[in-house]
């Protein structure tokens, strides 16, 4: 199983496999054909409330991760997570995010969960 996290603004690579956008909002200034997104499961992204809470610096990354993992336990999100896990079981999956710090974002939390 191979799961990667990349910024959606980086050029697509031949070895990206299935490219999954894991942001709730479409990235600013990016044309849809340039992004080459294969899937966009919006129900897998952090809630608007959690996203705003985290970006307002009201809590640290560890607390964000805990809250996000709790959201991912909801039926719709759990089903989507399982779908992406199945994709990763068949080949490479690249999780795409517009985050400037992908290593401290929800995409990294997803990658870790998918690799478990």
DOVEXKE-335615 format. One record per residue (C-alpha): residue number from 1; residue in one letter; y negated, z, x. Coordinates in steps of 0.1 Angstrom, whole numbers. Example, Ala and Ser with C-alpha at 12.3 -4.5 7.8 and 13.67 -1.06 7.14 Angstrom:
k, r, yy, zz, xx
1, a, 45, 78, 123
2, s, 11, 71, 137
This chain:
k, r, yy, zz, xx
1, x, 0, 0, 0
2, x, -33, -10, 14
3, x, -66, 1, -2
4, x, -100, -5, 14
5, x, -135, 4, 6
6, x, -163, -21, 13
7, x, -199, -27, 2
8, x, -201, -54, -24
9, x, -229, -70, -4
10, x, -207, -78, 25
11, x, -192, -113, 26
12, x, -158, -116, 10
13, x, -129, -118, 36
14, x, -97, -138, 32
15, x, -76, -106, 37
16, x, -95, -86, 9
17, x, -67, -92, -16
18, x, -77, -82, -51
19, x, -114, -73, -51
20, x, -122, -46, -76
21, x, -158, -36, -84
22, x, -159, 2, -90
23, x, -195, 6, -100
24, x, -206, 9, -136
25, x, -237, -13, -131
26, x, -237, -48, -116
27, x, -252, -46, -81
28, x, -289, -56, -79
29, x, -297, -91, -66
30, x, -261, -102, -63
31, x, -249, -134, -79
32, x, -216, -130, -97
33, x, -199, -160, -80
34, x, -211, -147, -45
35, x, -194, -113, -51
36, x, -160, -128, -59
37, x, -150, -99, -80
38, x, -115, -101, -95
39, x, -116, -70, -117
40, x, -144, -47, -130
41, x, -128, -17, -147
42, x, -160, 1, -159
43, x, -139, 29, -174
44, x, -128, 39, -139
45, x, -164, 46, -127
46, x, -181, 80, -128
47, x, -199, 88, -160
48, x, -236, 82, -162
49, x, -242, 119, -163
50, x, -221, 126, -132
51, x, -237, 97, -113
52, x, -272, 110, -121
53, x, -262, 145, -112
54, x, -249, 135, -78
55, x, -278, 112, -70
56, x, -303, 139, -79
57, x, -288, 160, -50
58, x, -279, 188, -74
59, x, -245, 193, -57
60, x, -225, 183, -27
61, x, -199, 157, -23
62, x, -170, 181, -26
63, x, -182, 193, -60
64, x, -188, 156, -70
65, x, -153, 148, -60
66, x, -139, 176, -81
67, x, -159, 166, -112
68, x, -150, 129, -108
69, x, -113, 136, -104
70, x, -115, 156, -136
71, x, -131, 126, -153
72, x, -103, 104, -139
73, x, -77, 126, -157
74, x, -90, 113, -191
75, x, -66, 89, -208
76, x, -86, 56, -204
77, x, -95, 63, -168
78, x, -60, 74, -159
79, x, -46, 42, -174
80, x, -71, 21, -153
81, x, -63, 41, -122
82, x, -26, 34, -127
83, x, -34, -3, -131
84, x, -52, -5, -98
85, x, -24, 16, -82
86, x, 0, -11, -94
87, x, -21, -38, -79
88, x, -22, -19, -46
89, x, 16, -17, -47
90, x, 18, -55, -47
91, x, -8, -61, -19
92, x, -42, -53, -6
93, x, -69, -40, -29
94, x, -105, -38, -18
95, x, -127, -14, -38
96, x, -163, -27, -39
97, x, -193, -6, -43
98, x, -231, -10, -38
99, x, -233, 25, -24
100, x, -252, 27, 9
101, x, -227, 53, 20
102, x, -193, 42, 7
103, x, -176, 70, 27
104, x, -194, 95, 5
105, x, -190, 78, -28
106, x, -167, 76, -58
107, x, -151, 46, -41
108, x, -137, 68, -14
109, x, -124, 93, -39
110, x, -106, 64, -57
111, x, -92, 51, -24
112, x, -78, 85, -16
113, x, -63, 90, -50
114, x, -47, 55, -49
115, x, -31, 61, -16
116, x, -14, 94, -28
